[in-house]
Amino acid sequence: MRGLVYHNGVLAGYLEKDNHRHYIFKYEDQYFENKAKPPISLSFPKNKKEYQSEHLFPFFFGLLAEGVNKEIQCRLLKIDEKDHFTRLLLTAGEATIGAITIKPEEDVLLRML
C-alpha cells in the first residue's frame, strides 16, 4: 500500500507499508533534487532520500484525528481503529493542519473500497 505525500499541493514523496509491516517514506526525485523545496518536516531532512521504520512515523501519526473524531472516521469508513495507515490514507487528503496532505494511489483506493 502506498500514499502520495504532498507539500502545499506539490508531490513531495511516497509513504508505503510493505508486506513485512515496515513503513517507508521516500522523497520524489524532482522534489528531492530541487534545493528550493523544503523538507516535509524536521523529521525528514533532505540529506537522505529514504526513511524506514517498523512503526508509522510519528510525524504522519500526528496527522490523524483522535477521540470522537477517530471513532466516527473508523465507523463511517469501516476501518479498524488500530489500522493507522489505512486511516491516514483515507482521511489526510484534505484539510489537515499544516502543509502536508496524503492521498492514496488510485489502485490502493480501489482495493480498499
C-alpha positions as CSV (number, residue, x, y, z in Angstrom):
1,M,0.0,0.0,0.0
2,R,1.3,3.4,-0.8
3,G,0.2,7.0,-0.4
4,L,1.2,10.1,-2.2
5,V,2.6,12.8,0.1
6,Y,2.1,16.4,-0.9
7,H,3.6,19.6,0.5
8,N,1.4,22.6,-0.3
9,G,-0.1,20.7,-3.2
10,V,3.2,19.6,-4.7
11,L,4.1,15.9,-4.8
12,A,6.9,15.6,-2.3
13,G,7.2,11.8,-1.8
14,Y,5.7,8.4,-1.1
15,L,4.7,6.7,2.1
16,E,4.2,3.0,2.0
17,K,3.7,0.0,4.2
18,D,5.3,-3.1,2.8
19,N,4.3,-6.8,3.3
20,H,6.5,-7.0,6.4
21,R,4.7,-4.2,8.1
22,H,7.6,-1.8,7.7
23,Y,7.0,1.8,6.8
24,I,9.0,3.7,4.1
25,F,8.9,7.4,3.3
26,K,10.8,8.3,0.1
27,Y,11.2,11.7,-1.5
28,E,10.0,12.0,-5.1
29,D,13.1,12.5,-7.3
30,Q,12.3,16.0,-8.6
31,Y,11.3,17.3,-5.2
32,F,14.4,15.8,-3.6
33,E,16.7,17.3,-6.2
34,N,15.1,20.8,-6.0
35,K,17.1,22.7,-3.4
36,A,14.4,25.3,-3.2
37,K,11.9,22.8,-1.9
38,P,11.9,22.4,1.9
39,P,11.9,19.1,3.7
40,I,8.3,17.9,4.6
41,S,9.3,18.1,8.3
42,L,12.3,18.3,10.5
43,S,12.0,14.6,10.9
44,F,12.8,14.0,7.3
45,P,15.7,16.3,6.3
46,K,16.6,16.3,2.6
47,N,20.1,14.9,3.3
48,K,18.7,11.5,2.8
49,K,16.1,10.3,0.2
50,E,14.5,7.4,2.0
51,Y,13.5,6.7,5.6
52,Q,12.3,3.4,7.1
53,S,10.6,2.5,10.4
54,E,9.0,-0.5,12.0
55,H,6.1,1.8,13.1
56,L,4.2,4.6,11.4
57,F,6.4,7.6,11.7
58,P,5.4,10.0,14.5
59,F,5.1,12.9,12.0
60,F,2.5,11.1,10.0
61,F,0.7,9.7,13.1
62,G,0.3,13.3,14.2
63,L,-1.9,14.0,11.2
64,L,-4.5,11.5,12.5
65,A,-7.7,12.5,14.3
66,E,-8.2,11.4,17.9
67,G,-11.0,10.7,20.3
68,V,-14.6,11.1,19.0
69,N,-13.4,12.1,15.5
70,K,-11.3,9.0,15.2
71,E,-14.3,6.8,16.3
72,I,-16.5,8.5,13.7
73,Q,-14.0,8.1,10.9
74,C,-13.4,4.4,11.7
75,R,-17.1,3.7,11.9
76,L,-18.1,5.5,8.7
77,L,-15.1,4.2,6.7
78,K,-15.2,0.8,8.3
79,I,-11.6,0.9,9.3
80,D,-10.1,-1.0,12.3
81,E,-9.1,1.7,14.9
82,K,-5.7,0.1,15.1
83,D,-5.1,0.4,11.3
84,H,-3.5,3.8,11.4
85,F,-2.0,3.6,7.9
86,T,-5.3,3.0,6.1
87,R,-7.0,5.7,8.2
88,L,-4.2,8.1,7.2
89,L,-4.6,7.3,3.5
90,L,-8.4,7.8,3.7
91,T,-8.6,10.9,5.9
92,A,-5.5,13.1,5.4
93,G,-6.1,14.1,1.8
94,E,-7.6,17.5,2.6
95,A,-8.0,19.9,5.5
96,T,-5.0,18.8,7.5
97,I,-3.2,21.0,9.9
98,G,-0.2,22.4,8.1
99,A,1.2,22.0,4.6
100,I,1.1,18.2,4.3
101,T,-1.7,16.1,2.7
102,I,-1.6,12.4,1.9
103,K,-3.7,10.8,-0.8
104,P,-3.9,7.1,-1.6
105,E,-2.7,5.9,-5.0
106,E,-5.7,5.3,-7.2
107,D,-5.2,1.5,-7.3
108,V,-4.8,1.4,-3.5
109,L,-8.1,3.3,-3.1
110,L,-9.9,0.9,-5.4
111,R,-8.7,-2.1,-3.4
112,M,-10.0,-0.5,-0.2
113,L,-13.5,0.1,-1.5
